[in-house]
Amino acid sequence: MENSRYRVIRAFTVTGGILILAGAAVHITGWEYASVLFAIGTILFVTGQFSDRYEGDDMVIKRLRGQQLTGSVFLVLTAVLMFSGPFHESILLNQEINPKLRTFLIELTRRNNWIVTLTIAALFELYPAFRIERRYKELEKTGNDMKE
């Protein structure tokens, strides 16, 4: 049962990662469904990330898992910002919004802000992905009890 659970989590994570990459790459071309592709990939990837639990006692792995989950939050924010183009234009045209709030929303929904949050997400996801595997091997060598 545990092995099939791991396979499902792995499938969600890998499929989501591929769709995220495809959605981000195709978004540059202006294809209107690229944001949808990215959002579906994000949902799959984040679901896999949050379903993959570590129940051991190793503080290093717990910290790295926290970094991965933070990266997942930034991926969700990126998906939201990818859809903000039409919202951005409506804010520009709406003069009734408080000027300070309007300025903040205009800056937040600028067309390429999603690139910044995607870069932050990638940094939070990439380092732990490699470091967790190395830590598991270190714990295996020392014979410490690992629970997944």
C-alpha positions, -999 to 999 in steps of 0.1 A, spaced: 0 0 0 28 24 9 46 17 -24 15 26 -45 10 58 -24 46 67 -32 41 60 -69 10 83 -70 28 111 -52 58 107 -76 35 107 -107 18 139 -95 51 156 -88 67 146 -121 36 153 -142 31 186 -125 67 196 -129 66 189 -166 34 209 -170 48 238 -150 79 239 -172 58 237 -204 34 264 -192 62 288 -183 80 282 -215 49 285 -237 37 316 -218 64 336 -234 50 330 -268 17 345 -258 -4 313 -261 -36 320 -242 -38 287 -224 -3 287 -211 -15 300 -178 -40 272 -175 -13 246 -183 9 262 -156 -19 263 -131 -28 226 -137 8 217 -133 11 237 -101 -20 220 -86 -5 185 -94 30 195 -82 18 211 -50 -5 182 -42 24 158 -46 46 180 -24 21 183 4 12 146 3 48 135 6 52 136 44 83 131 65 76 117 99 112 111 111 131 131 137 159 145 115 159 183 118 178 188 85 152 169 65 124 188 83 140 221 75 145 211 38 109 199 36 98 233 49 118 250 22 101 228 -4 67 237 9 76 274 9 86 269 -28 52 253 -34 34 284 -20 55 306 -44 44 283 -73 8 289 -64 14 327 -62 31 325 -96 1 308 -111 -22 335 -97 0 362 -111 1 346 -145 -37 352 -147 -35 388 -136 -30 404 -170 -67 413 -176 -70 423 -139 -41 447 -144 -58 464 -173 -91 468 -154 -72 484 -125 -55 508 -148 -89 519 -161 -106 521 -127 -101 556 -113 -124 550 -83 -99 529 -63 -79 545 -35 -48 558 -52 -24 541 -28 -42 507 -32 -44 512 -70 -6 518 -72 0 487 -51 -23 466 -72 -8 479 -105 27 470 -93 16 436 -81 -2 426 -113 24 439 -138 27 414 -166 61 399 -157 59 397 -119 53 360 -122 89 355 -134 101 369 -100 80 345 -80 88 316 -102 125 322 -97 120 323 -60 100 291 -61 127 274 -82 154 284 -56 132 270 -28 125 238 -47 159 231 -63 183 230 -34 162 207 -11 156 183 -40 192 174 -42 201 179 -5 173 156 9 186 127 -12 221 132 1 208 135 37 189 102 34 222 85 22 241 100 51 215 87 76 215 53 60 253 51 64 252 60 100 223 36 107 199 62 121 163 54 121 145 70 92 107 72 90 89 84 59 
